[in-house]
């Protein structure tokens, strides 16, 4: 679900339907229905990933400008910006997350009503504080079995007006050099093996939304 105009809300809405982020179907006997399986198919570069999502979001804004806001990624971060972010955080960036930032150093109003934090927003600022608070609330009010420690997560994608926050894990299993990515909205919603597969899910959501907008009947 992409950001729609005049739909911002400061309160959680547990009744809204969550967009599917992959083709996985949850089973009743599955203890971790939110965990997405690992893909072993080689993918394109981060620049290609970012460009693919930008093409879709731009088309959505063209198809329905009253509903969807046009936005574009910022230019990629350089080594100095990445180092400054790591100094503020006090730990290295996840390698795949760093690769994403090299292709797009932040992106306002991407998908899921959220913003990709730029290097100068990691470790400080309003979005960082909001994302950290949303993560704290999950661990306080809705902890899930198998969650990593709170200090093993850092927010990378935050919804300014909703309750969504996406965090990268600093420890645990690695896939293609990257750690798991977890999506929360008052509780754990989904887990991807790495940042590239999380981003692929965003592309999928944007593509499905564009299809819906393109085929729905005119009011």
PLY file of the C-alpha trace (Angstrom):
ply
format ascii 1.0
element vertex 219
property float x
property float y
property float z
element edge 218
property int vertex1
property int vertex2
end_header
0.00 0.00 0.00
1.54 3.26 -1.10
1.02 6.52 0.69
-2.28 8.06 -0.32
-3.12 11.72 0.01
-5.13 12.75 3.07
-4.88 9.29 4.64
-2.37 10.00 7.40
-3.35 8.86 10.88
-1.54 9.04 14.19
-3.40 6.06 15.65
-2.91 2.38 14.80
-5.58 0.77 12.65
-5.64 -2.93 13.35
-8.66 -3.40 11.09
-6.94 -2.48 7.85
-5.91 -5.27 5.55
-2.18 -5.69 5.22
-0.77 -6.01 1.70
0.82 -9.31 0.84
4.56 -9.08 0.68
5.23 -12.46 -0.92
3.44 -15.45 -2.34
3.75 -17.46 0.84
0.56 -18.89 2.30
0.50 -19.27 6.07
-0.38 -22.72 7.41
-2.23 -23.36 10.64
0.65 -25.54 11.88
3.33 -23.03 10.94
4.91 -21.61 14.14
6.41 -18.67 12.23
3.88 -17.62 9.55
5.53 -14.21 9.29
8.92 -15.55 8.19
9.58 -15.51 4.45
11.66 -18.28 2.89
15.15 -17.62 1.61
15.62 -17.12 -2.12
18.79 -18.42 -3.76
18.21 -16.74 -7.13
20.86 -14.09 -7.92
19.37 -10.64 -8.23
20.16 -7.33 -9.88
22.25 -4.55 -8.37
20.90 -2.11 -5.79
20.73 0.59 -8.44
18.45 -1.70 -10.47
16.32 -2.48 -7.41
15.84 1.21 -6.63
15.10 2.10 -10.25
12.49 -0.67 -10.50
10.58 0.65 -7.49
10.87 4.25 -8.66
9.38 3.37 -12.06
6.38 1.75 -10.38
5.73 4.54 -7.88
6.05 7.15 -10.63
3.47 5.31 -12.73
1.14 5.10 -9.76
1.34 8.85 -9.25
0.57 9.33 -12.94
-2.36 6.89 -12.89
-3.96 8.30 -9.76
-2.39 11.62 -8.72
-5.20 12.39 -6.27
-4.38 9.25 -4.29
-0.66 8.66 -4.67
2.16 11.09 -4.06
5.03 11.27 -6.52
8.41 10.91 -4.83
11.90 10.01 -5.85
14.96 8.54 -4.11
17.81 10.78 -3.07
21.19 10.37 -4.70
23.32 7.61 -3.24
25.53 8.07 -0.19
29.31 8.26 -0.41
31.81 6.57 1.90
32.05 9.60 4.17
28.27 9.70 4.75
28.22 5.98 5.54
31.08 6.37 8.02
29.34 9.25 9.79
26.18 7.15 10.12
28.16 4.28 11.61
29.85 6.62 14.06
26.48 7.89 15.31
25.06 4.38 15.54
28.13 2.99 17.27
28.17 -0.10 15.06
28.70 -1.01 11.39
25.81 -0.82 8.96
24.45 -4.07 7.65
26.33 -4.66 4.37
23.18 -4.93 2.28
21.64 -1.90 3.94
24.83 0.01 3.17
24.51 -1.12 -0.45
20.97 0.25 -0.58
22.12 3.58 0.83
24.84 3.79 -1.81
22.04 3.64 -4.41
19.48 5.78 -2.52
20.48 7.85 0.48
16.93 8.14 1.77
13.53 8.22 0.10
10.49 10.06 1.45
7.09 8.42 0.96
8.22 5.22 -0.70
5.64 2.53 0.12
3.74 1.34 3.16
3.27 4.97 4.23
6.94 5.08 5.15
10.26 6.76 4.54
13.63 5.13 3.93
15.95 6.79 6.43
18.93 8.61 4.93
22.43 8.33 6.37
21.99 11.68 8.14
18.82 10.36 9.80
20.38 7.18 11.19
21.07 7.61 14.88
19.38 10.99 15.32
16.40 13.09 14.31
12.62 12.85 14.45
12.21 9.78 12.23
14.94 7.90 14.07
13.33 8.72 17.42
9.91 7.65 16.16
11.23 4.38 14.75
13.09 3.62 17.98
9.97 4.32 20.03
7.84 2.07 17.81
10.36 -0.74 18.26
10.44 -0.17 22.03
6.63 -0.42 22.11
6.68 -3.77 20.31
9.10 -5.26 22.81
7.13 -3.80 25.71
3.57 -4.62 24.63
3.70 -7.31 21.91
6.90 -9.38 22.10
6.96 -12.43 19.82
8.77 -15.73 20.44
12.08 -15.83 18.63
12.59 -12.09 18.37
16.20 -10.93 18.60
17.22 -8.65 21.43
15.98 -5.08 21.10
19.52 -3.69 20.88
20.21 -6.04 17.95
17.77 -4.07 15.77
18.03 -0.62 14.26
15.25 1.12 12.28
15.82 1.82 8.58
12.29 2.56 7.35
9.71 4.48 9.39
6.14 5.63 8.77
5.77 9.22 10.02
2.00 8.96 10.55
1.35 5.22 10.88
2.74 2.53 13.18
4.96 0.76 10.67
8.70 0.42 11.23
11.20 -1.82 9.44
14.40 -2.75 11.21
17.58 -4.54 10.22
19.07 -7.12 12.53
22.71 -6.70 13.55
23.29 -10.34 14.47
21.95 -13.76 13.58
21.90 -15.58 10.24
23.34 -14.01 7.10
22.06 -14.31 3.55
24.25 -13.00 0.73
26.19 -11.05 3.34
23.16 -9.39 4.92
21.10 -9.94 8.06
17.37 -10.37 8.52
14.93 -7.51 8.01
11.84 -7.32 10.26
8.63 -5.38 9.67
6.56 -4.34 12.68
3.23 -2.58 13.03
2.50 -2.73 16.76
3.55 -6.38 16.44
5.75 -8.49 14.20
4.30 -8.60 10.67
7.00 -10.20 8.51
10.66 -11.22 8.38
12.86 -11.41 5.29
16.27 -13.10 5.14
18.00 -9.93 3.93
17.45 -6.40 2.67
17.32 -7.32 -1.02
14.39 -9.64 -0.42
12.62 -7.03 1.70
13.06 -4.54 -1.14
11.74 -7.09 -3.63
8.63 -7.31 -1.45
8.18 -3.53 -1.72
8.45 -3.80 -5.50
5.82 -6.55 -5.43
3.46 -4.41 -3.35
3.90 -1.45 -5.71
3.31 -3.65 -8.76
0.15 -5.16 -7.29
-1.14 -1.72 -6.33
-0.49 -0.41 -9.83
-2.38 -3.35 -11.31
-5.33 -2.67 -9.02
-5.39 1.02 -9.93
-5.11 0.23 -13.64
-7.99 -2.27 -13.84
-10.50 -0.86 -11.36
-13.59 0.73 -12.92
-13.89 4.49 -13.03
-16.11 5.89 -10.24
0 1
1 2
2 3
3 4
4 5
5 6
6 7
7 8
8 9
9 10
10 11
11 12
12 13
13 14
14 15
15 16
16 17
17 18
18 19
19 20
20 21
21 22
22 23
23 24
24 25
25 26
26 27
27 28
28 29
29 30
30 31
31 32
32 33
33 34
34 35
35 36
36 37
37 38
38 39
39 40
40 41
41 42
42 43
43 44
44 45
45 46
46 47
47 48
48 49
49 50
50 51
51 52
52 53
53 54
54 55
55 56
56 57
57 58
58 59
59 60
60 61
61 62
62 63
63 64
64 65
65 66
66 67
67 68
68 69
69 70
70 71
71 72
72 73
73 74
74 75
75 76
76 77
77 78
78 79
79 80
80 81
81 82
82 83
83 84
84 85
85 86
86 87
87 88
88 89
89 90
90 91
91 92
92 93
93 94
94 95
95 96
96 97
97 98
98 99
99 100
100 101
101 102
102 103
103 104
104 105
105 106
106 107
107 108
108 109
109 110
110 111
111 112
112 113
113 114
114 115
115 116
116 117
117 118
118 119
119 120
120 121
121 122
122 123
123 124
124 125
125 126
126 127
127 128
128 129
129 130
130 131
131 132
132 133
133 134
134 135
135 136
136 137
137 138
138 139
139 140
140 141
141 142
142 143
143 144
144 145
145 146
146 147
147 148
148 149
149 150
150 151
151 152
152 153
153 154
154 155
155 156
156 157
157 158
158 159
159 160
160 161
161 162
162 163
163 164
164 165
165 166
166 167
167 168
168 169
169 170
170 171
171 172
172 173
173 174
174 175
175 176
176 177
177 178
178 179
179 180
180 181
181 182
182 183
183 184
184 185
185 186
186 187
187 188
188 189
189 190
190 191
191 192
192 193
193 194
194 195
195 196
196 197
197 198
198 199
199 200
200 201
201 202
202 203
203 204
204 205
205 206
206 207
207 208
208 209
209 210
210 211
211 212
212 213
213 214
214 215
215 216
216 217
217 218
